């Protein structure tokens, strides 16, 4: 059956990197029999209006995956991948211990680790930014340093500075990289660092908990603190915990997930009979 022939598409809502329901970062997951048009994928993501929706096609532990914000397709989204793994391992193929997601040339493996799921991603190693001033101006508070990889990373001295930031979203969206993470040492026991993640250029003013941000945060804090296993708290309104393991060229991200909703999307719509 093709997607265009399907009268409904299975839909799940999962809180990723969440210690409880209604926390962490919610992501929608749609399980498709085949790839439809990109316009339909974008229409579904826009209708759901979450920071990311993951679409998967596959079986027997191997799936292709694509990620959409409400406004565009994006790549390498951690929390939505964690949510997709929960759906596959918990609902679609509950006997599996791991699932492989393919996106272009990259394969992301997600495994059960007790009550958490562990994802394997390529690490993002940051270097000093060439143009730090616009980043500092957009954030409204000058950081100690600005680094850059796929996204900007602004370093601050205290967690309270991270909590207090009220950035100019239009200025952030105008930067040459699509997102900015801010980070500082944690001020609570058991947590190594805190962060926030802003991506207005991708249609997400502030992400609740960002997996992709931790692909840069974990290597940075691993080198700074001299430890391989780290625990980060994202200081968004919903908040969430990400456990990271620095493995050099790769990073393992671990977190809990909570399934909140399952149902279906009807792409052709359904009207009341007259």
C-alpha positions in Angstrom: 0.0 0.0 0.0 1.3 3.5 -0.9 0.9 6.5 1.4 -1.5 8.1 -1.1 -3.7 5.0 -0.8 -3.7 4.9 3.0 -6.8 6.2 4.6 -4.9 6.8 7.9 -1.3 7.1 9.0 -0.3 5.9 12.6 0.7 8.8 14.8 2.4 8.9 18.1 3.3 11.7 20.5 6.4 10.9 22.7 8.1 13.1 25.3 11.9 12.5 24.8 14.6 13.1 27.4 11.7 13.2 29.9 11.7 12.0 33.5 7.9 12.1 33.6 4.9 12.9 31.3 4.5 16.5 30.1 8.3 17.1 30.4 11.3 16.8 28.2 10.8 17.6 24.5 7.7 16.3 22.7 8.0 14.9 19.2 5.5 13.4 16.9 6.3 10.2 15.1 4.5 9.0 11.9 5.0 5.4 10.7 4.6 5.3 6.9 4.3 2.4 4.4 6.2 4.4 1.8 7.4 8.0 1.3 4.7 10.4 0.2 5.3 13.8 -1.4 7.5 16.3 0.6 4.5 18.7 0.6 2.4 16.2 2.6 5.2 15.6 5.1 5.5 19.4 5.6 1.8 19.8 5.8 1.5 17.2 8.6 4.4 18.7 10.5 2.9 22.2 10.2 -0.5 20.9 11.4 1.0 19.2 14.4 3.1 22.3 15.1 5.7 20.6 17.4 9.3 21.5 17.2 10.0 18.4 15.2 8.0 15.5 13.6 9.8 12.3 12.7 8.7 10.2 9.7 9.9 6.6 9.4 9.6 4.0 6.7 10.9 0.5 7.1 10.6 -2.8 9.0 12.7 -5.6 10.7 14.7 -3.1 12.7 15.9 -0.9 9.9 14.1 2.3 9.0 14.7 5.4 6.9 14.0 8.6 8.9 13.3 12.2 8.0 12.7 15.1 10.4 10.5 18.2 9.8 9.9 21.4 11.8 6.6 23.2 11.2 8.4 25.2 8.4 11.1 23.0 6.8 13.0 19.7 6.6 16.0 19.5 8.9 18.7 16.9 9.6 20.1 15.1 12.6 17.5 15.7 15.2 18.2 13.9 18.5 15.0 14.1 20.5 12.8 13.1 17.6 15.1 10.2 16.8 14.8 9.1 20.5 11.0 9.4 20.1 11.0 7.4 16.9 13.0 4.6 18.6 10.5 4.5 21.4 7.7 4.0 18.9 9.6 1.2 17.0 10.9 -0.6 20.0 7.8 -0.1 22.2 4.9 -0.2 19.7 5.8 -1.4 16.2 8.4 -4.1 16.9 8.4 -4.6 20.6 10.6 -7.7 20.5 13.6 -5.8 19.2 16.5 -4.6 21.4 17.8 -2.0 18.9 16.8 -0.1 15.8 18.8 1.4 13.0 17.7 4.7 11.4 19.2 5.7 8.0 19.4 9.3 6.9 21.4 9.8 3.8 24.9 8.2 4.3 24.5 8.2 8.1 23.1 5.3 10.2 22.0 6.0 13.7 21.7 3.0 16.0 19.4 3.3 19.1 19.5 0.5 21.8 17.6 -0.3 24.9 19.7 0.5 28.0 17.5 -0.5 31.0 14.8 2.2 31.3 16.6 4.5 28.9 17.4 4.5 25.1 20.9 5.1 23.9 21.6 6.7 20.6 24.9 6.7 18.6 25.7 9.9 16.7 28.8 11.6 15.1 30.3 14.1 17.5 30.4 17.8 16.7 33.7 19.4 17.8 33.5 23.2 18.1 36.2 25.7 17.4 36.4 29.5 18.2 33.9 31.4 16.2 35.1 33.8 13.5 32.3 36.3 14.1 31.3 36.2 17.8 30.0 39.8 18.1 26.7 39.3 16.3 26.0 36.2 18.5 26.7 38.1 21.7 24.5 41.0 20.5 21.6 38.7 19.7 21.8 37.0 23.1 21.7 40.3 24.9 24.5 39.3 27.4 28.2 39.0 26.3 29.4 35.4 26.8 32.9 34.5 28.0 33.5 32.8 24.6 31.7 31.9 21.4 32.5 28.6 19.6 31.1 27.2 16.4 30.5 23.9 14.7 27.1 23.1 13.1 25.7 25.7 15.5 27.1 28.4 17.7 27.9 27.7 21.3 28.1 30.6 23.7 29.9 29.9 27.0 28.8 31.6 30.2 30.1 31.5 33.8 26.9 30.6 35.8 23.7 28.7 35.4 21.7 31.8 36.5 23.0 33.7 33.5 21.6 30.9 31.3 18.3 31.1 33.0 18.0 34.8 32.7 18.8 35.1 28.9 16.1 36.8 26.8 17.6 36.7 23.3 16.5 38.7 20.3 14.9 35.9 18.2 15.0 37.9 15.0 18.7 38.6 15.4 19.4 35.0 16.1 17.4 33.9 13.0 19.6 36.3 10.9 22.9 34.7 12.0 24.9 32.6 9.4 24.4 29.4 11.4 20.9 28.0 12.1 21.0 27.8 15.9 22.7 28.9 19.1 23.2 26.9 22.2 24.2 28.6 25.5 25.9 26.7 28.3 27.5 27.0 31.8 28.6 24.8 34.7 25.7 23.4 36.6 24.7 24.6 40.1 23.1 21.4 41.4 24.5 18.0 42.5 24.6 15.2 39.9 24.5 17.6 36.9 27.7 18.6 35.1 26.4 21.4 32.9 23.3 23.3 31.9 22.2 24.7 28.5 19.5 26.2 26.4 19.0 26.0 22.6 17.6 28.6 20.3 16.7 27.8 16.6 14.3 30.5 15.3 15.8 30.1 11.8 14.4 26.6 11.8 11.0 27.7 13.1 11.8 26.7 16.7 12.4 29.8 18.9 13.6 27.7 21.9 13.9 23.9 21.8 12.7 22.2 25.0 15.6 19.6 25.0 17.9 19.3 22.1 19.8 16.1 21.3 21.8 17.7 18.5 23.1 20.4 20.8 24.5 17.8 23.1 26.6 16.3 20.2 28.7 19.5 20.6 28.1 20.0 24.4 29.3 16.6 25.4 32.7 16.7 23.7 33.3 20.3 24.9 32.4 19.5 28.6 34.2 16.2 28.4 37.5 18.0 27.5 36.9 20.8 30.0 35.9 18.6 33.0 38.2 15.6 32.1 35.5 13.0 32.2 33.8 10.9 29.6 30.3 10.4 31.0 28.3 13.6 31.6 24.9 14.6 32.7 23.3 17.8 31.2 20.2 19.6 32.2 18.4 21.8 29.6 16.9 24.8 31.3 13.9 25.3 29.1 10.4 25.8 30.6 9.7 22.0 30.3 13.3 21.0 31.1 15.0 17.7 30.5 18.0 15.5 31.3 20.5 14.2 28.7 23.2 11.7 29.6 26.2 11.8 27.2 29.2 9.6 26.7 32.2 11.1 24.8 33.7 8.4 22.5 35.9 10.6 20.4 34.5 10.7 16.9 31.1 9.6 18.2 28.8 10.5 21.0 26.3 8.3 22.8 23.2 10.2 24.1 20.9 8.5 26.6 17.5 9.5 27.9 14.1 8.4 29.1 11.0 8.5 26.9 7.3 8.7 27.7 4.5 7.8 25.2 1.6 10.2 25.7 -0.7 9.6 22.7 -1.3 7.2 19.8 -3.8 7.6 17.1 -3.9 8.3 13.3 -3.8 11.1 10.8 -6.3 11.0 7.9 -4.5 12.7 5.0 -7.6 13.0 2.9 -9.6 14.3 5.8 -13.0 13.2 7.1 -16.2 15.3 7.1 -19.5 14.8 8.9 -22.2 13.3 6.7 -24.9 15.8 5.8 
